[in-house]
Amino acid sequence: MEKLFKHPWVIVGVIAVLTVFFALQLPKARMDNNINAMLPDDNPARVIAKHLEAEYGDNLMLLIGLERPYGTVFDGEFLSRIREFTDAVEEIELVKDTNSLMSTMYITSDSESIIVTDLVGDDFSGTPEEIAELKHRIASWDMYQGSLVSEDLSATQVMITINASGDESGEPEVVAVLRQVRDMAKEMFAGAATVYPGGQPVVTATMTEASMTDMRVLLPLVIVVLLGVLVISLRRFSYVALPILTVIIATIWAIGAMPFLGIHLTMLCMILPIILIAVGSAYGIHIISHYKDEVDNKTFTICEHRAHLLALVSKLLKPVALAALTTFAGFISFALAPLNAIRDFGIFAAFGVVTAFIIAITLIPAILLIRAPRSVRLAQQRAAKRKEREKKIYFDFGNGLSNILSVIAGKKTLVLVITVLVILVSIVGTTNVFVDNSMVEMFNDESEVKRSVNFIRDHFGGSAQLIMSVEADDTQTLLHPDVLNAIDGLAAHLLERVPTVTRVTGFTDTIKRMNQMFNVNESPEGLAVVTNYGDDEFGFGSFEDNVGGSIPPRSESFATQNVYTLPPSAGGKPPATPPSQADSPVLFAMLTTAAGKHATMSANELVRELERMSNYEGYAYYEIPAEPARYGKQTKEELAQLVANYLVLIGGQNDNSMSNDPLEPTAIETMILISSNWQHDAQNVMRQVNAYVAANFPKNVRVVVGGGPTQEGAISQLVTRSQISSMLMSIIIILLIVAISYKSIAAGLIATLPLVITILGNFAIMGFMQIPINMATALISSLTVGIGVDYTIHFIDAFKREYAAGGDYLNRTFYGAGKAILINALSVGLGISVLAISQIGIMRQLGGLIGISMGLTAVASLTVIPVLLATVKPKFIYGKKV
């Protein structure tokens, strides 16, 4: 020890240089809350996400919801603003394309042609006639309703595709684009509509912004809280400043090490400074408080002061090291966590604890040696005044606390019964605990991102989206009617049987629309038999026969549209009489038949059923062509050729195709929109999808389900594993540390029992209050063990020491250890509890639960442990004979 502190200025200089080095790394730190990047590379959900990106492109979707609560979106001036906005957005470098009322594709037909064009032409001026036509077009295709325009016509959304992968959603360049688009929308639609930015990239960016804001607010606050506790306890500037200085240095080292090693910060890593300042200050406080007690009331020369200080450090090295080691064990238990964010938090929190310990036992003594003792008279005067003040403040408190705890310790049976009851109630409460890592549910209801999510849910069905990819080895297999009909059947099943599923859209919608437009003039009963296509590989066959669905020749009369001449009706039957031309008996007969399809049909459904019955605008054929006889074919393979022909007709012009190739796809997408953001609802939808696929899909295709809910579900699975493994690991490690330290397994068991009670109590609170286990609350168990074990060790050590001294040892233990434990729990609990005012919901939950944990652990240490020691009478306290 003498050699270590021979040159205290060297210690100060080395620590200063390292601190400057790590401080220079802080500007390089990057924040990334991208949920996909938090998953391990080999996690199935991440593998699927990469697979879907490889098939369909690296695209992030940003949603801009626009609401006109006192008007309609079908307003000429407002529609012009949408066009100006989409044109401006498409000029941004990373923006791939936009999809809105003014920029999406439309498939229609006239009496002779199929037309693939824009929903709104370039010459749109907003006249009443043009708006009426736009309304008709929106109503004519189910895919638009509830997607581009809300049912009450008061809201619309602009879907903006960002040319970036899921792993890149947290990159500064992508976040900058999101902010630019958001600010541009608010500026351009000011006074015309309320803007609601949404989508997974917005959630990620908002999480980053909230984390940074929390850091700027909460970090100073936790320092103020700690200063308040230290001022009350230590009452001298240098005694207060030194522990704060050491823990701030340790925090700079821990955070600065992350960008130095290329590690991105997450919302969990952003709470590291708060955790380290609250917890790591204990080591410096331990040294300073003992120094204060032993030096303030004595007179020393410089040499005597040095000798006494070094002896004090030698004496405190073991207990302080043991406190740091147990806290280190609690944090390092996260190092084996499968979730990247939790693992990084554990590793650098453990590093911060070790750093705080090393700095406390080196820097504080070095500064005290350099400062040297105060003048003898001044020190004695100040010590006498402090002693009088402390007597007034603390004497009654210490005695009162000791008397209360002594009475409780005398009620051994009552304490044990209450303990057992608490454990039983806690076990009951834990049965209600659930796991959920929905990013959206981590925000306050008043936050912009949460309001946007609620707006999109209420007007467009929700923003939680599952992606189902159906894949085959070749195009012929994928376009077979059995495959396409199974996909369409799944959509109908989900919409009918699963209340949380609000929309299902995908490749089959375009095929059904093409089939509808291709057969506008046909009888709703079906088509006549036509010539086979021949042996062409993809069913393109001979183009000579345009009867009954073969490819018609392209019209040359339109230069800016894909227009194809429709064949004449070839069904052998005249089209049904349109409802508008039917007399009353026929019309009522049709209404009765249509209404009989479903007992609770809405007006829109009734109208659509009438349209199907009469083949009004081809609605009888808004379906997957699955029955050969209905389409004048002999085999389903011919129908697959027909679908292939439809893809040729639109010639890659369909921006909603949802396939990996416009002409020869081997993979097609279906989007399943879920109104709920809770994972148990998404899990239910996935179970329904898997069950339907297993029962109804052909075995020669592969079905892959991905999307944000699957990634959040994967995180929940990993969080559960992390929770269990880190909790067990921390308890076992600390049990062994205490057992080895006291050379007694009983010591380890007694020290960890209050921690187990606290963990169960925490789970019970979470269960009864419906607080989910998530990335933040999963940390509580190991944090409770790592921090709370200091209280149990402190009490056991004091009990053993006072018992050996004889006399009224229990009262003295409560007087000394009881007060120290409560003050320690108060400082740590209050310090971390500042998280309770975080903008992020899971941080508030973490802060509140840790505060409760510190209180529960302190109370259990001061009530359960003395009763256990008095009842069990372990040898490591009482010896072999009692």
N, C-alpha and C positions, 0 to 999 in steps of 0.2 A: 504493500500500500504506500509505503514511504517513497519507493522508486516511482510509482505511478504519478504521484503528486509533487515530485521534486521540482518540476517546472510548470506551475499552473497556467502560466501564460501560453505555453505550448498547447495545452488542452483546449483553452479558449480559442486559440488561433486555428487549430485543426478543425474544430467543430464549426467555427465561423466560415472557413473556406468551403467545407462540405455543404453547409447551409446555403451559401451563395451559389454553389454549383447546382444544387437541386432546385433552388428558387429560379434559376435561369431556365430550367426545363418546364416550369409551369406555363409560360405562354405557348408552349408547343402542345399542351394537353388538348385532346379532342374528345368531344362528348358524342356518344353514339348510343341511342336507346333503341336502335333497330332490333325488333323482336327476333327477326330471322338470324341476325348475326350473333345473338345470344346463345343459339343452339350449337352443339358440337357439329363438326362437319359431317360426321357419319350418322347423325340423327335422322330417322326415316322422314320426318316432316321437312327437314331442310333438304334432304336428298330429293324428295318429291318436288319441292319448290324449284330447285335447280333444274329438274327434269322438265317441269312445265315451262320454265323460261326458255329452255333449249328448244322445246317444241313450238311455242307460240310467241317467242320473242321476249326480250328484257324490257318489260313495260310496267311502270308504276302508274296507278290511276289516282288522279286528284279530282275531287268533286267540288264544284261550286254551286251550292243551292241558292236559288233566288226566289224570294217570296214577295208577293204583292197582296198583302192581307185585305186591302180595300179595293182591289181591282182584279183584272185578269191578265194573264201573260199574253193574250191575243190582242195586243195593242201595237199599232204600227211603230210608234216612236220607241217603245220598249224593245221590240224585236230588232229594230235598227241598232240599238245599243248592244244587244247580244252579238250581232254580226260584227260590230266594231271591236267588241271585247275579244271574240274568238280570233279575229284577224290579227289583233295586237299580240295576243298570247302566242299564236303560231310563229311570231317573229322571234320569240325567245329561243335561245340556242338549244337547250335540252328538251324543248317541247316537241314531241313527235307529231301529234295531231289532236284535234278536238272533235267532240261529238255533241251537238246541241240541236235545238230546233232549227237553227240556221245553217247547219253544216252536216247533217246526217243524210244517209242515202234513203231512197224511196223506190219500191218496186210496184209497178202498176201495169195497167193495160188499157188499150182502147178496143174498139171493135175489130181491129186488125193486128195489133202489135202488143208485144211485151216491152215495157219501158223501164230501164234502170236509170234513174236520174237523181238529182238532189231533191230533198224534201221541199226546200224553198229555193227557187231559182235566183240567179244573180240579178235579175231585173225586178225583184220583189220591191214594191214601193209602199206596201201597207194599206192598200185600198180595201174597202169592205168586201169586195168580191174576192180578192186575194186571201184575205183572212178567213173568209168562209170556206174557201177551197183548202186552206191549211188545216182548219178544224176538221173538215171531212177526211183529209188524208190521215190525220192523227187517229181519228175514230175508226178508220178502215183497217188498221193493222194493230192487233192486240199487243204486239211487242212494244209499241210506243206508249200505250196507256199505262200510267203509273211508273213510267221510266223517264220519258222526256217531259211529260206534263202530268201534274197531279190530277186526281179525279175531280177536284173542285175547280180546276183550271187557274188556281191562284199561285201556283209555284211551278218552276221548271229547274232543271239542273244542267250544268255544262260539265261534261266529262273530258278531262284533259289527260292525255297520255304522256308521261315523262319517259324519255329514252334512257332508262337506267334499270339496273337489276334490283331485286329485293335486298341484296346485301349492301347496295349502295344508297339505300333510302336515307341513311343517316349521314351521308357525306355532306361536307359544307356546301359544295356546289349545288347539290340537289335541294338542301334545306333553303339555300338562297333563292332558288327558283320558286319554291313553294311560297316563301314570303313575298316575293315579287308578284306572283300571280294573285295572292290573297290581297295585297295592298292595291293592286291594279283594279281588282274587282270592286273593292270598297269605294275606290275613287270614281270609277266609271258608272257605278250604279247608285251613287249617292243621291238620295231623294226619289229614286225610282223603285228600288227594291231593297229588302234586307238581305245581306249576304251571309251565307253559312258555308264556310270552307270545311270540307270533310274528306274522308278517305284515310287509309292506313298511313301514308306518308305524313299527313297532317298530324295524326296522333303522335307519331314518332317525333316530329319537329316540335310539337307543343310540349311533349314530355321533356325534351332537352331545354326548351326555354324556361319551363317551370322549375327544373332542377337548378339551372343557373340563377334564377331569381331567388329560390330558396337559399342557395349558398350565400348570396350577398346579404340576405336578411338574417338567416338563422345563425351563421357563424359568429357575427358580432354579438348576437343575443346570448349564445351559450357562453361566450367569454365574459359577458356582463354578469350572467348568473353565477358562474364560477368565481368571479371576482367578489361578488357579494358574499358568498359563503366563506371565502378565504379572508376577507376583511373582518367578518364577524369572528372567525376562528383564530386568525394569526395576528391581526391588528398592527402590522408594521409593513411599510411599503416594500422593503426588500424581501420580506418573508412572503408577501403576496406575489411580487413580481417574478421571483425565481421559478416557482412551479409553473406559472403561466408561460414564462419564457421557454422552459424546457419542452413543454408539450406543444407549443407553437412550432418550435424547431423540428420536433419529431413529426409533426403533421406535414411540414414542408418537405421533409425527407420522403415520407411515405407517398404523398401525392406526386412529388417531382420524379420519383422513381418510375412511375407508370409511363409517362411519355418517353422517358429515357429508354425504357425497354420496349417501346412500341405498343403499349397496352392502352386501349381506348377507355375512357371513363364512361360509366353507366350511372343511372340514378342511384344504384346502391353504393357505388364508389364515391358519389358526391356526398354521402352522409358520413364518410370516413372521418373528415375533420371534426365533425360534431361528436362522433363516438370516441375518437382518440383524445380530444380535449377533455371530455367528461370523465373518461376512464383513466387515461394515461397520466393525468395530473396527480393521481393518488400516490405515485412513487415519489415525486418531488415533495408533495405535502407530508408524506411519511418522514422524510429526512428533515425537512424544515421544522416540523412540529417537535420532533425529538431534540433538534438543535436548539430550538427556542426554549424548551423546558430545562435543558441542561446548561445552557450558556447564559441566558438572560439574567439569572440570579447569582452569577458567580463572577469572580475577578480573575482575568488571565493576562499574562504577557503574550506577546506574539508567538513565542515558541511554545508556551503552554497551550495557547489556543490551537496552534497547529496540531500538537500532539493529541489534544482532546478531540478535535474534529476528526482526525484520521482514525482514532479509536472508535468514535461514534459510527463512522462509515463502515468500519470492519464489523462492528456489532450488528448494524442494520442490513448488511449485505445479504445475509441469508434470508431473513423474513421478507425483505423487499423483493429479492430474487424469486422467492417462492410465490409471492403474490403475482409477480409478472409472469412467472412460468404457468400458473394456473389460468390466468387470463389468456396467455399465448395459446394454451391448449384449447380453450374455447373457440378462439378464432381459427387456429390452424386446422380444426376439425372440418372446416369448409374446403380445405385444399383439395380434397378428393371428390368434391361435389361435381356432378356431371354437367351442371349448368355453368356456362362461362362467367356470367355476371356474379354469381355467388362465389365461385372459386376465386376470381380476382379479388373480390371483397375480402375473403378470408385470408388470402396470402398477404395482401398489403396491409390489412388490419393487424395481422400477426407481426409483420415487419415493423409497423408503427409502434406496437407495444414494446418490442425488443429495443427499438430506437429510443423510446421514451425512458425505458429503464436505464439504458447505457448512459444517456445524456444526464439523467437525474443523478446517478452515482458518480459522475465525472465532472460535469459542468458546474453543478451547484456547489460541491466542495471546493472546486478550483476558484470560483468567484468569491466564496466566503474566505478562502485563504488570501486572495488578492486584496479583498476589502479590509481584512483584519478586524479585531474586535473594537467596539466603541470605547470611549473613555469610561473608566470604572464608575465615576460618580454619576454620569449621565445614564449609564446602563442601569445602575441600581435604582435611581430615581424613577425611571420609566417602568422598571420591573415592578416596583412597589405600587405605582398607580394602576398598572394593568392587573396586578393581583387583586387589588380592592374591587376593580370593576368586574373582574371575572367571578369574584365571590358573590357579588350582588346578582349577576346574571345566571351563573351556572350552578351555584352551590345547591340551591333549593331544587333545581331541575334534576341534578345528578342524584341527590338523595331521594327525591320523589320517585324518579324512574326506578332506582334500586329497590325501594320499598314495594312498588307495584309489581315488579318482576319477581321479587322474592315470594310475594303472596301467591302469584300464579304458579311458580315452581313448586310450591307446597301442595297444590291441587293436582297431584300427578294423575290420578284416575280421570279427573275431568279433562285435563289437557289431552290425555291419550284418546279418550272417547271423542272429543271434538276433532282431533286430528284424523281419526278413522272416518268420522262423518264427512269431514271436508274432502277426504280422498274419495269416498263413495260418491258424493255429489259431483265431484270433479269428473269422475269416470263417466257418470251419466251425461254430463255436459259435453264430454269429448265425443259422444256418439253423434252429436249434431254438427261436428266440425266438417267443413267441406273445403275442397281445393278449387281455386278459380284465379286465373291470371289474365282476365280480360283487361286489355290496356285501357279501353274506354272507361270501364268502371273504376279506374284508379283516379279519375278526376272529379272535382266538385261539380255538383249539378249546375252551378252558376257559371262554370267555365265556358269559354267560347266553343271548345271542341265538344264538350258534352251537349251543349245546346244545338250544335250543328248535327251531331249524331241523332238527337231526338227529333230534329226537324226532318232529316232524311228518312228516319223510321216512320214518322207520321205521314209524310207525303209521298215517299217512294219505296216504302217497305223495309228500309233498314240498310245499314252499311256493312254488316257482317256477311261475308260472301264465301261460300264454298265453291271450289272449282272441281268439276268432275271431268276427267279426260278419258274418253273411250278410244282405244287404240287397237290396231290390227296390223298384220304383216303386209297387207296389200289393200289397195283401194276397193277392189271388188267386194272383199269381205266386209269392209267397214260400211259401205253404202248399201248393203243388203237390207231389204225391208225389215227382216227380223231384228236387226241391230237398231235401226233407226226407230222402229216402232217400240222397241223396248225402252229406248231413251225417252220417247214421248210418253209412254205409259208411266215411267218413273215420275216425270213431271206432274202428270195428272194425279198420281198417287200421293205425292208429297203435298200438293196444293189442297187436296181433299182431306187427307188424313192427319197432317201435321200442322197445327195451328200457327206455329212460329215461322213456317215457310210462307213467304208472301209473294215471291216471284221465282219462276224458273225460266230462263231464256238460254238460247244457244243455237247451234248449227241447225237443228231441226226446224226452228222457226222460219229460217230463210227457205228451207226446202218446202215447207208447207205453204209459204207465201207464193213461191214460184209455181207450185202445183195449183194453187187457187187461181192465180192470174192466167195460167196456161189453159184453164178449163172454164173460163167465164161463160162461154156460150154453150156449154154442154148440159145435158140432162142431169139432174141430181141423182138419177137412178144408176148412172154409169155410162161407159163408152162401149162402142162396138169393137169386135175383134179386128186387129190391124196387122199389117205385115210385120214379121219379125225383123229385128235389127241386124241379124246376121252374126258373124263371128268376130266382129271387132272387139279388141281386148277390153275397151272401156265402154262399149255399148254405143259408139257413135254411129256405126252402121252406114246405110245408104241414106243420103240426104234427099233422095228423089221423091220419097213418099212423105207428104206432110200431113197425113191423116192420123188423128187420134194420138198425138203426142210426140211424134218424131220431130227432130230439130227443123224448124222452119227457116227459110232463108232470111238473112238479115236485110232489113230495109235500108236503103241508101238515102232516104229522105230526111234523115236527122243527122246532123254533123256532130252534135255535142252530147248525144245520148246513145246508150245501147238500146236499140229498138229492133224487135224481131216480129215479123208478121205472124199472127195467130192463124191456125188452121180453122176451117169452118167446122161447125158442129158435125161430129161423125158418130154420135151415140146411137143413132137410129131412132131416137125418141126426141120429141120437141122439148125445149126447156120448160120447166114448170111455170105456171102462171105467177108472176111477181105479185106480192100481197097488194101492191098499189093498184093492180089491174083486176083483182078478184072481186066478185060480188060478195055481199054480206054472208050468205050461208057458207061459201067456200072459205072466206076469211076466218069466220068463227070456228069452222072445222079445223083449219090450220092452227089457230090459237089453242084450241083444246088439245090437239095432238102435241104441239110444242110444249105446253104447260105440263103435260103428262110425263115429260122426261124427268122432272125433278119436282118434288113437292114444295120446295122453298126457293124457287127460282126468283132472281131479282129481275127488274124490268129490263136491264141491259142483257141479261142472259136469255130472257124470253125473246127479245128482238133478234139476238144472234142466232137462236134456234130457228126462228122463222126464216132468217136469211139462209141458213143451211138447207132447210126444207125446200126452199124455192130456188136455191143456187143463185141467190141475189149477189151480184158481183163475184161469183165463183166461190161463195162461202161453203158450199157443199163439198168442196175439194180442198178446204183448208185442213189438210191432214197429210200424214205420211202415206204415199201410195203403197199399200201393203197387201191388197187383195188383187191378184192378177185378173180375175174375171171382171172386176169393176172397171179396170182400165183396158179391157180388150186384149189382155195378155194371157199367156199360157203358163208362164213360170215366174217365180219371184226374181230370178236372175234377170229377166227382162225389165222388171221394175227397177232393179239396181242400175241397169243401163239407162233407164229413163232419168233417174236421179243424177247420174253422171252427166247426162245431156243438159240438165238444168244448170249444173256448174259451168258448163261451156257457155250457156246462154248469158249468164251474168259476167262471164269473161274476166273474173278477178276484180270486178268493180264493186263488189259487196264489201263494205268496210265492217260489216257485222258478221262475217262468215264464221268466225271462231273455229278455224281449222288451220292445220299446219301447212297446207298447200291449197291454193284456190281451185285447182283443177283435179289434182290427184292426191287427196288427203289420205293420210294413214293415222291421223289423230284428230278428233273433234272435241270441242269444249261444250260444257253446259254449266251455266252459272246459277247457283242456288242461293237466293237471297233470304236471310234470316232476320226477323224483326227484333230478336233478343240478342243482347251482347254477352249473356251469361253462358259459360262453357257447358253447363249441363244441358242447356237447350241445344247447343251445337252438337254435343255428343249424341243426343237423342236423334237429331236429323241424320247424323252419320250412321247410326245403327239402322235407321230405316232405309237409308240408301244401300248399305251393305246387304241387308236382308233381301231387299227387292232385287238387287243385282244377282245375288246367289240363286234366287228362285226363278228369275225371268230372263236374264241376259244369256245370249248364246255363249257357249264355252270357248269359242274361237276368237274372242276379243278380250282385251285387258282393260280393266277399269281402275283408274288412279284418282284418288280424292285428295285435294290439297286446298290451299287458301289460308287466310289469316286465322280462322278458328282452329285449324289443325295445328298450326304452329303454337298458338296459345295453349292448346291441349297438350302438346308435347312438353311445353315449359311446365305445365302443371304436374305432369308425370315426373319430370326431373326434379321439380321442387319437392314433391313427396319423397322421392328417394333421398334428396339432399337433407330434408328435414329429419328423416329417420336415421340415416347413416351418421350425420354430423352430431345429432343429439346423443346417440349411443356412444359414438367415439369420444366425445367430450366428457361424458360421464365416466366412462371407463378409464380414460387417461387421468382425469383428476382424482378418481378413486385410488388409482395406483400411486399417483404423486403423493397424496396425503398418507396413504398406507406406508409407503417407503419412508416418508419423512418422519412419521411417528413409530415406524416399525410395528405397525398393527393394522390388520385388515379391518378390525372394528372401527378404528379411527376413520378409515376411508368410508366405510358404510354410514357412520353417524354424520360425517361431514357432508355427504351427498344426499342424505334423506331430505333435508329441508329444500334442496334444489329440486328433487323429484316432485315434492309437494307443490312447489311453486310452478313447475312446468305443467303439472296436471291442472292447477288452478288457472293458469293462463289459457290452456285449451278449453277449460270449462267456460271461461268468460267469452272466448271466441265463439264457442258453440251456442251459448245462450243469446249472445248479441249478434249472431249471424255474421261474424267477421271471418272472411275466408283465409285459408293458408295461401299466401302468395309469395312472390320473391322477397318481399320485405319481412312479413310476419314469420316466414320460415326461419329467419335468423334468431328469433327470440329465445328459443330453447337453449341453443349453444351460448348465446350471449348471457343468458341468465346463469348458466353453469359457470362460464368463464369469469364473470364479474362477481356473482353472488357467492362463490366459494370463498372469496376473501373474508366475508362476514363469518362464515362457519369456522374457518381456520382461526380467525381472530378470536372468536369466543372460546373455542376449544383450547387454544394456546394460553389464553388468559385464565381459564378455569384450571388448567393443569398447573400453571405457575402459582396461582393463589391457593390452590389446595395444598401444594407442597409447603407453602408458607404457614399453613395452619390458621386457626382462629375462624373468624366469620368470613370464610373464603368466598362463599356464594354472593354475599352482599358486596364484597369488594370487586368481584368479577362483574357484577351488574353495574356497579358504579363506574368502573373504568371502561370495560369493553362495551357495555350497553350504550353509553353515551357516544363513544367513538363510532360504533356500528351505525347508529341512527343518523349521525351527522354525515358519515360516508354515504349511506344509502340516500340521504336527502340531496347531497351534492350531485351524485351520479344520476339519480332519478330526475332531479330538476333539470340538470344539464341536458340529458337526452330527451326529456319531455318537451323541449322547445320544438321538436319535430311535430308536435301536435298542432302547430299552426301552419304546417306546410301546405302548399297548394295541391300537393299530390296526396290522394286519399290513403294510399298504402303507407306513406311516410307518417301521416297522422296516426294511423293505427299502430305503427311500430313505436312511435314516441310514447303514446299513451300506455301501451302494453308493457314496455320496458319500465316506465315509471311505476306501474303497478307491481311488476316483477321485483323491483328493488325493495319496495315496501314489504311484499309478501316474504321475500327471502330474509330480510332483517327481522321481521316478526317471528318467523319460524325458527331462526337461529337463536333468538332470545327466549323462546318458550319451549319448543320441542326438544332442542339439544340438551338443556339442563335437566329436563325430565328423563330423557333417555340415559344420560350419564348417571343420574341418581338411581335409576331403575336397573340398568344393565351392569353398572359398576365395572367398566372395562379395565383391564390390567394396565393399559398404557397411561391411565390416569391414577388409579388407586393402588397399583402394584399387585403382587400375587395374592396377598391376603388383605381383606378389608374388614 
